[in-house]
Amino acid sequence: MRRLTSIFLALLLAGLMCTGALAAGSAEIVRAFVYDGTLYTYVSMDGMEQPVTKAEARVGGQTFSAAGRLETVRQAGAPVTWLLLVDNSTSMPAFRQEAEEFARSLAQSGGENTRFILATFGDAFTVRAEDVSPEELSGEMEKIPFDERVTRLHTAISQGLDYFEELPRQRNELRCMVVLSDGVQYDPTGGVPYEELLERVSASDVMLHSVGLGGDREALDSMGRLAEASGGSHQIMEEVPAAEAGSTLAEDSGRLFVTGFDLSGLSSEGGTEQVSVTFAAGSELVCRAEGQVELPKLTGEGGTGADVQPPVQLPEPPAQTQNGIGGGSTSTANPSASSQGISPAIIVGIIAVAGIATVSGLLVRKRRSAPAASDPVPQEEQRGIYMRLELVRGGLAGGQSQQELELRDELIIGTDPLCDIVVQDGEAALRHVRLFSVEGAVYVEALDFSGAAYINGEGLQKTRRLRGGDEVTVGSTVIRLKF
């Protein structure tokens, strides 16, 4: 009977494992580069229902574990350099106020370890101010004269990339160039061909973003394609207020996950190489992301390693089949079954059933023969769960619209200034609800029944498990949780 029970439990657990694999999210490598023997990747993640705790990269036929923790740009305190490239042609004076509002909002939302460089272009690419502080940026923008009669847009973007290549890098610095222009290209000499520029921004380690001003849709779309090829964003001021565009760009950049991989042991003659990064939650594969990276010449000894922490060990990912990951930039952990083979999820399930059934049998035998209970095995130190809070309605302390937190033991939401998440709400209690985790799952518990609490509009009576994207209402304040 016990043996049948063990087999049943093994089958049930295997089914749960397959279900978890199907609930995976997706990831995209938006920038990848090598500096001082370390591969740095900036990754956008979406739809993650489990906390990602481990990562490894495969490049040049070898696999490398992540050095340090997987964190967002804001959490890691990664340096960010913004080069604002402003069109100062005679068609731009009408957009001066919008350009200044965008720059002011970007500077205010940029966060720590952020520096600004201000450049203009018309007939020539000109750097007007370097290492500008957020407080000084607005004043520098006001000094720009919009008096150029030639607009060498493509040449200026190429020269901006040249400028970045000569600029000394700060470790894993995220480099962003933001073009503020009506998108009109007027270069009597021809300048840099568009297709050539498109190829260059795609391969550069600089993220190109564009802010479109005016109503020439064809010109703005052309500028937008350059930004998209770079993994950057394209915003049009007629559709998005300037201040909102600046804060959105800063927040989106701060939410990128930055990961470093020590390439010690990799030999390379240089050139473009395919890179695949695997993400896992504990021992469960969550997703993969693929891209390309420009490798320098490597001798196999790696860099100085001054900024690299000891690598985090990752489980070996499942082998790729002939119909596995292709040349796209994203991939889930459970690709759809091809017409020529069995779904990888089914294979994983079969292997899991066999493995767990074997382990169950060994455990039964061990119970029969073990003379006494052994000392408890120390458990792995609990990792926190990264959470992002987005304000849907109401107010948070300090006027914030978002917060990034790490859930380890618990997080208290209420009006008490000592709470982890402080709401400004006369209908909320001092300690209204608490968030806590059990075995990687996130739960919410009502603490004060004198104030109403809701999850996605449904009343919260006691405790309920949460999923990424759920909305928690305390009093009249609504907060969306992303984790």
C-alpha positions in Angstrom: 0.0 0.0 0.0 2.8 2.4 0.9 4.5 1.7 -2.4 1.3 2.5 -4.3 1.0 5.7 -2.3 4.6 6.7 -3.2 4.0 6.1 -6.9 0.8 8.1 -6.8 2.5 11.0 -5.1 5.3 10.8 -7.6 2.9 11.1 -10.5 1.1 14.0 -8.8 4.3 15.8 -8.2 5.4 15.3 -11.8 2.1 16.7 -13.0 2.6 19.8 -10.9 6.1 20.2 -12.3 4.8 20.2 -15.8 2.1 22.7 -14.9 4.8 25.0 -13.5 6.8 24.7 -16.7 3.7 25.7 -18.7 3.3 28.8 -16.5 6.7 30.3 -17.6 7.2 33.8 -18.6 9.4 35.3 -21.4 12.6 37.3 -21.5 14.4 39.4 -24.1 18.0 40.4 -24.2 17.9 44.1 -25.1 21.7 44.8 -24.8 24.7 42.5 -24.3 28.4 43.4 -24.2 31.7 42.3 -22.8 33.8 44.5 -20.6 37.0 43.4 -18.7 36.4 39.7 -19.2 32.7 39.8 -18.1 29.6 39.4 -20.2 26.9 41.8 -19.2 23.3 41.3 -20.3 20.4 43.7 -19.9 17.2 41.7 -20.0 13.5 42.7 -20.1 11.3 40.1 -18.4 7.5 39.7 -18.7 4.9 37.4 -17.3 7.0 35.9 -14.6 4.8 34.1 -12.1 7.8 32.8 -10.1 10.8 34.6 -8.6 13.8 34.2 -10.9 16.8 33.3 -8.6 19.4 31.9 -11.0 20.8 32.5 -14.4 23.5 31.1 -16.7 24.8 32.1 -20.1 26.0 29.9 -23.0 28.4 31.6 -25.4 31.2 30.2 -27.6 30.1 26.6 -26.9 30.7 27.1 -23.1 28.3 27.7 -20.2 29.0 30.4 -17.5 27.1 30.9 -14.2 25.9 34.4 -13.1 28.3 36.3 -11.0 26.2 37.7 -8.1 22.5 38.2 -7.7 19.9 38.8 -10.5 18.8 42.4 -9.9 17.2 45.2 -11.7 19.3 48.3 -12.7 17.8 50.2 -9.8 18.4 47.4 -7.3 21.9 46.8 -8.4 22.7 50.5 -8.5 24.1 50.0 -12.0 25.5 53.3 -13.6 23.3 54.7 -16.4 24.6 57.3 -18.9 22.1 59.3 -20.9 23.2 61.2 -24.0 20.5 63.6 -25.1 20.9 64.3 -28.8 18.7 67.3 -29.5 17.8 68.5 -33.0 18.6 72.3 -33.0 17.4 73.0 -36.6 15.0 75.9 -37.5 12.0 73.5 -37.5 12.4 72.9 -33.7 11.7 76.2 -31.8 8.0 75.3 -31.6 8.9 72.2 -29.6 11.4 73.8 -27.2 9.0 73.6 -24.2 8.2 69.9 -24.8 11.9 69.0 -25.1 12.7 70.8 -21.9 9.8 69.1 -20.0 10.9 65.7 -21.2 14.5 66.3 -20.1 13.4 67.6 -16.7 11.2 64.6 -16.1 13.9 62.2 -17.3 16.4 63.8 -14.9 14.0 63.7 -11.9 13.1 60.1 -12.5 16.6 58.8 -13.4 17.6 57.7 -9.9 21.0 57.3 -8.4 24.3 56.7 -10.4 22.9 58.6 -13.4 24.8 61.0 -15.5 23.8 63.2 -18.4 25.5 64.4 -21.6 23.9 67.0 -23.7 24.6 67.2 -27.5 23.0 68.9 -30.4 23.0 68.3 -34.2 22.0 70.2 -37.3 24.9 70.7 -39.6 27.3 69.0 -37.1 27.3 66.8 -34.0 28.3 69.0 -31.1 28.7 68.0 -27.4 27.5 71.0 -25.4 28.0 69.7 -21.8 29.4 66.5 -20.3 28.7 65.1 -16.8 25.7 67.3 -16.3 23.9 66.8 -13.0 20.1 66.2 -13.1 19.7 69.7 -11.5 21.7 71.4 -14.2 20.1 69.7 -17.2 17.1 72.0 -17.6 19.4 75.1 -17.5 21.6 73.6 -20.2 18.6 72.7 -22.4 17.4 76.4 -22.2 20.7 77.5 -23.8 20.2 75.6 -27.0 19.8 77.8 -30.1 17.5 76.4 -32.8 19.1 78.0 -35.8 20.6 75.2 -38.0 19.3 75.0 -41.6 20.8 71.5 -42.3 19.6 68.4 -40.4 22.1 65.5 -40.7 20.1 63.2 -38.5 21.6 59.8 -39.6 25.2 61.2 -39.5 24.6 62.6 -36.1 23.3 59.4 -34.6 26.4 57.6 -36.1 28.7 60.2 -34.6 26.9 59.8 -31.2 27.9 56.1 -31.3 31.4 57.1 -32.2 31.5 59.4 -29.1 30.3 56.6 -26.8 33.0 54.2 -28.2 35.7 56.7 -27.1 34.2 57.3 -23.7 35.7 55.3 -20.9 33.2 52.7 -19.6 32.1 52.3 -16.0 31.8 48.6 -15.4 28.4 47.4 -16.4 27.2 50.9 -17.3 24.0 51.1 -19.3 24.5 53.5 -22.1 21.4 55.2 -23.7 21.2 57.8 -26.4 17.9 59.7 -26.7 17.2 61.5 -30.0 14.8 64.5 -29.7 13.8 65.5 -33.2 10.9 65.9 -35.7 12.7 63.1 -37.6 13.3 65.0 -40.8 16.6 64.1 -42.4 18.1 66.8 -44.6 21.7 66.2 -45.6 22.7 67.6 -49.0 25.8 65.5 -49.0 23.9 62.2 -48.5 25.5 61.3 -45.1 25.3 57.9 -43.5 23.0 55.5 -45.5 19.9 54.5 -43.5 20.4 50.7 -43.9 24.0 51.0 -42.8 22.9 53.0 -39.7 20.2 50.5 -39.0 22.7 47.7 -38.9 25.1 49.7 -36.7 22.6 50.5 -34.0 21.5 46.9 -33.9 25.0 45.7 -33.1 26.0 48.6 -30.8 26.1 48.2 -27.0 24.2 51.6 -26.8 20.4 51.6 -26.5 18.9 54.1 -28.9 15.6 55.8 -27.8 13.7 58.3 -29.9 11.3 61.1 -28.9 9.3 62.3 -31.9 8.1 65.9 -32.2 5.8 67.3 -34.8 3.4 65.5 -37.2 5.5 64.1 -40.0 4.6 60.5 -39.5 6.7 59.0 -42.2 9.8 60.8 -40.8 8.9 59.8 -37.2 8.3 56.2 -38.2 11.7 56.0 -39.9 13.4 57.3 -36.7 11.3 54.9 -34.6 12.6 51.9 -36.6 16.2 52.8 -35.6 15.2 52.8 -31.9 13.4 49.5 -32.1 16.4 47.9 -33.9 18.5 48.9 -30.9 16.0 47.5 -28.3 15.0 51.0 -27.4 11.7 52.8 -27.2 10.0 55.3 -29.6 7.6 57.9 -28.1 5.6 60.5 -30.0 4.8 63.7 -28.1 1.4 64.1 -29.8 0.4 60.8 -28.1 2.2 61.0 -24.8 2.8 64.1 -22.6 6.4 65.1 -22.5 6.7 64.7 -18.7 5.2 61.3 -18.8 7.5 60.2 -21.6 10.5 61.2 -19.6 9.5 59.3 -16.4 8.3 56.3 -18.4 11.7 56.0 -20.1 13.6 56.3 -16.8 11.4 53.7 -15.1 11.5 51.2 -17.9 15.3 51.4 -18.0 15.5 50.9 -14.2 13.4 47.8 -14.4 15.7 46.0 -16.8 17.6 43.1 -15.2 21.3 43.4 -15.3 23.4 40.2 -15.0 27.1 39.6 -15.3 28.9 36.3 -16.3 32.6 35.9 -15.7 34.0 34.6 -19.0 37.2 33.2 -17.5 38.3 30.1 -19.5 36.8 31.4 -22.8 39.1 31.8 -25.7 38.0 33.9 -28.7 39.5 35.6 -31.6 36.8 38.2 -31.5 33.7 38.8 -33.6 29.9 38.4 -33.3 28.8 35.4 -31.2 25.4 34.0 -30.3 24.5 34.2 -26.6 21.8 32.3 -24.8 20.8 33.1 -21.2 18.8 30.6 -19.1 16.7 31.7 -16.1 15.5 29.4 -13.3 13.5 29.6 -10.1 15.3 27.3 -7.7 15.8 24.1 -9.8 12.9 24.8 -12.2 13.7 26.2 -15.7 11.6 29.4 -16.3 12.7 30.7 -19.7 15.5 31.5 -22.1 16.5 34.6 -24.0 18.8 34.7 -27.1 20.7 37.5 -28.7 24.1 38.4 -30.1 27.2 39.9 -28.5 30.4 41.4 -30.0 33.2 39.5 -28.4 36.7 41.0 -28.0 39.8 38.9 -28.3 39.9 36.7 -25.2 42.9 34.5 -24.1 40.9 32.2 -21.8 42.2 33.9 -18.6 39.3 36.3 -18.2 39.5 39.9 -16.9 40.7 41.2 -13.7 37.6 40.1 -11.9 37.7 43.0 -9.5 33.9 43.6 -9.7 32.9 39.9 -10.0 31.4 38.0 -7.1 31.6 34.2 -6.8 29.4 32.5 -9.4 26.0 31.1 -8.4 25.6 27.5 -9.4 22.8 26.7 -11.8 21.1 23.5 -12.7 22.0 22.1 -16.1 19.4 23.1 -18.7 17.6 20.5 -20.8 19.4 19.7 -24.1 18.1 21.5 -27.1 16.5 19.5 -29.8 16.7 20.1 -33.5 13.4 22.0 -33.3 14.4 23.8 -30.1 15.4 27.5 -29.8 15.8 29.3 -33.0 17.3 32.7 -33.9 14.6 34.7 -32.2 15.2 37.0 -29.2 12.8 35.3 -26.8 11.8 31.8 -25.8 9.7 30.2 -23.1 10.8 27.2 -21.1 8.1 25.1 -22.7 8.1 25.5 -26.5 5.2 24.1 -28.4 5.6 20.5 -29.7 6.8 20.2 -33.2 5.2 17.9 -35.8 8.3 15.7 -35.8 8.7 14.9 -32.1 7.3 14.8 -28.6 6.8 18.1 -26.6 9.8 18.8 -24.3 7.3 19.3 -21.4 6.1 15.7 -21.8 9.7 14.4 -21.9 10.4 16.4 -18.7 7.3 14.9 -17.1 8.3 11.3 -18.0 11.8 11.8 -16.7 10.4 13.4 -13.5 8.0 10.5 -13.0 10.7 7.9 -13.4 13.2 9.8 -11.2 10.7 10.6 -8.4 9.3 7.0 -8.4 12.9 5.7 -8.0 13.6 8.1 -5.2 10.3 7.2 -3.5 11.3 3.5 -3.6 14.7 4.2 -2.1 13.1 6.3 0.7 10.8 3.4 1.6 13.7 1.0 1.8 15.7 3.5 3.8 12.9 3.8 6.4 12.9 0.1 6.9 16.6 -0.1 7.5 17.5 3.2 9.1 18.3 2.8 12.9 17.6 6.3 13.9 16.8 9.8 12.6 19.8 11.6 11.2 20.7 15.3 12.0 18.5 17.7 10.0 20.1 19.0 6.8 20.6 22.7 6.9 18.3 24.4 4.3 19.5 26.8 1.7 19.3 30.4 2.8 15.9 31.8 1.8 16.1 34.2 -1.2 13.9 37.2 -1.3 11.2 37.7 -4.0 11.5 40.8 -6.1 8.3 42.8 -6.2 7.2 45.9 -8.0 4.2 47.9 -6.7 2.3 50.1 -9.1 -0.2 52.6 -7.8 -3.6 52.3 -9.6 -5.6 54.6 -7.4 -4.9 56.6 -4.2 -1.6 57.7 -2.8 1.7 56.3 -1.4 4.0 58.1 1.0 6.3 60.5 -0.8 4.0 60.9 -3.8 5.5 57.8 -5.4 3.6 55.9 -8.1 5.8 52.8 -8.0 8.0 51.0 -5.4 10.5 48.2 -5.8 10.8 45.9 -2.8 12.2 42.5 -1.8 9.9 40.2 0.1 11.8 38.0 2.5 9.7 37.5 5.7 6.8 39.9 5.4 5.8 43.3 4.1 3.1 45.4 6.0 0.8 47.8 4.1 -0.9 50.5 6.2 -0.9 54.1 7.2 1.6 53.7 10.0 4.9 55.4 9.0 6.7 52.2 10.3 5.0 50.0 7.7 7.0 48.7 4.7 4.4 50.2 2.3 2.9 53.4 3.6 -0.4 54.5 2.1 -1.9 58.0 2.4 -5.5 56.9 2.9 -8.0 58.0 5.6 -10.0 54.8 5.1 -7.0 52.4 5.6 -5.9 51.0 9.0 -2.5 51.6 10.6 -1.6 48.0 9.8 -4.1 46.9 7.1 -2.7 43.8 5.4 0.6 41.9 5.3 2.3 40.1 2.4 4.4 37.0 3.2 5.8 34.1 1.3 5.7 30.3 1.9 7.9 28.0 -0.3 8.2 30.7 -3.0 4.5 31.5 -3.1 3.2 35.0 -2.1 0.2 35.4 0.2 -1.8 38.3 1.6 -3.4 38.3 5.0 -5.9 40.8 6.4 -4.7 42.3 9.7 -7.5 44.8 10.6 -11.0 43.8 9.8 -12.4 47.3 10.7 -11.1 48.4 7.2 -12.1 46.7 4.0 -9.5 44.8 2.0 -10.0 43.4 -1.5 -8.1 41.3 -4.0 -9.1 42.1 -7.6 -12.4 43.5 -6.3 -13.2 40.4 -4.1 -13.4 40.8 -0.4 -10.4 39.4 1.6 -11.6 37.5 4.7 -8.3 36.1 6.0 -5.5 34.8 3.8 -5.2 34.4 0.1 -2.5 33.4 -2.4 -1.5 36.1 -4.8 -0.4 35.9 -8.5 1.7 38.5 -10.4 -0.6 41.3 -11.6 -3.1 41.0 -8.7 -4.6 44.3 -7.4 -4.8 44.8 -3.6 -7.2 47.4 -2.3 -6.7 48.8 1.2 -9.3 51.5 2.1 -9.7 53.4 -1.1 -6.1 52.8 -2.3 -5.5 50.2 -5.1 -2.0 48.7 -5.6 -1.0 46.3 -8.4 1.7 43.8 -7.5 4.2 42.5 -10.0 6.5 39.6 -9.0 
